[in-house]
Amino acid sequence: MSEVSPPTTDRIFGSHPILCDGAMGTMLYARGIFINRCFDELNLSEPKLVRDIHEEYLLAGAELLETNTFGANAIRLKRFGLEDKVAEINAAGVKLALEAANAIREKHAHHAYIAGALGPLGLPEPERDASIMTAAYREQVQALVDAGVDLLVVETMTSMAEAKAAIDAIHQVSTDLPIIAMVTVTDAGNVSDGTSPEEAAQRLAEWGANAIGCNCSDGPQLVLDTIERMRRVTSLPLAAMPNAGVPSCVDGRSIYLSSPEYLASFARKAMRLGATIIGGCCGTTPQHIRAMRSSVKAIQSQAQGIAQVGDKPTAALIAPAPLAERSQLGRRIATGEFITMVEIVPPKGFDSTRELEGARMLKRLGVHAINVPDSPRASTRMSASSLCLQIEQKVGIETIIHFTCRDRNLLGIQSDLLGAASLGMKNILCLTGDPPKMGNYPDATGVFDVDAVGLTRVLRDMNHGLDIGGQSIGASTGFVLACAANPGVPDLDLEVRRFAAKVEAGAEFAITQPVFDLKLLETFLKRIEGFRIPVVAGIWPLTSVKNAEFMKNDLKVRMPEQILHRMAAHAGTPEQSRAEGVRIAQEMLAEAQPMVQGVQVSAPFARYTAAAEVLEALLVPITAE
């Protein structure tokens, strides 16, 4: 056994939560290891790299390390010509985890368990012979046990037949070591072979697992749904280790955009559902585990009668002012008034004369607020905060500043937000941001320390007088928090889940992407009824059939064919095209108005008069400055 801590079933599978590590593959990939390499073989060729990652997870607070042996069975290693190195690779994986754990123990008095990781064999269904699968797992298990693991983790099982083979192999080698067995589920909520979470839980328990659960899958919400269903049919300890959401392609890489704060929220929810073994899978990093640690320690402290959270007490929370008192926009939202906004894009240079003139005109017409994007489509433009400040000071109309995570790390985010608060800017739209490759400097580096969900949490904490570390900033920032929504995305289930996460994080109203198909908006609004906040619909007055085709083909906006036909039928002159675009937008507004609490009208190519025409029926002109 390891020198780190004697394995006791009461500790690993007791009522108090234990924090596991996160992804190994994600970290290796981030360090330049190509995906066509055998990650398990790195135990032999790059031992320091693997050991360093283990140490990072331990320093982040992990109490259980999984060995880098997810695919270290003969069947998967054969793809790399390494099937004769099963024992060597697995023994090295245990050795590296033990070395990391002992090193951190000596320096920081931090104890950790070593879990031998067993992943799926990857065999197609016709080749899933029980005896062949059990033999492959038995060879790997023997190597892990001989090397001194404290327990074994059977994870990411897409087939119950493979799960049974792994558990049988463990029992054939050792009857003493505890077993955590986890399945992964599809969007339909079942294991890939069709087994329901309830049935999977019952089978895993019958086969001899000491703890059961769900890992990987398409993000935290699916894992939560799965363990909730498992809890109905079992009293065994539950394990929950999700991916960091569904990966997005950013600069050619798969990036998981669920923020550390979102995973911390997941940890709290998982523990409320009864999970006591918490960790992360693909896309999770030491930053995610560190954030989850606060949630786990909070539950541990509550169980021990300790009042503080984390290593140090956080500062006292400050109650923010009611929404109606934070800004004029907040008052309109709180009182249910229908809101009108127009989007003004910052200039490409530093002369904002045209934008200020547009804002003055819109203010005179009675528009409530100006929406200012933050370098949309990753193009280089004047900062949104600078234009917002000029509009508010020189024109006297409220703004909503778009704030993206793309260009700032967590330090920069907090600094810029504190600056915005000190300058009196109160309305913030939280966005992840377009990846740099979309813009005019595709080689620029995207930061993405957090996504829109994490940013919303940062703002919520600031509204309670705290920075991200729980330290006092002296007062509430008093921000009004907005989030984005896109009713027209292909994966509406994912959009609804992310919207729910944004609301849980603290969003107080939402602004949608431009809507051209109101059936999509209606469907989206029905899907969010259980966590509805005021919704402002995006309206875009098309300027030409080319503009409509660009929206459909390049921006992937759902564009009904009848709108394309209408724009094509009025393509005689630019004036005719723009007039038809305004008419379509007016119709969209009229139909959407009963469903939402406001509209944001874009001004394509800085045509602010077009936006004003769309809003004409709603505006009450201001007669005096």
PyMOL commands that set and color helices and strands:
alter all, ss='L'
color gray80, all
select helices_A, chain A and resi 9-12+25-30+42-45+47-60+74-80+83-108+125-127+130-147+160-173+197-207+220-231+260-272+286-303+323-326+328-334+353-365+376-378+384-395+410-422+436-438+452-463+492-505+518-527+529-531+545-553+561-569+574-595+604-606+608-615
alter helices_A, ss='H'
color red, helices_A
select strands_A, chain A and resi 18-19+64-66+113-118+151-157+179-183+211-216+238-242+247-250+253-256+275-278+339-343+369-372+398-404+427-431+480-485+509-514+535-539+598-601
alter strands_A, ss='S'
color yellow, strands_A
deselect
rebuild
show_as cartoon
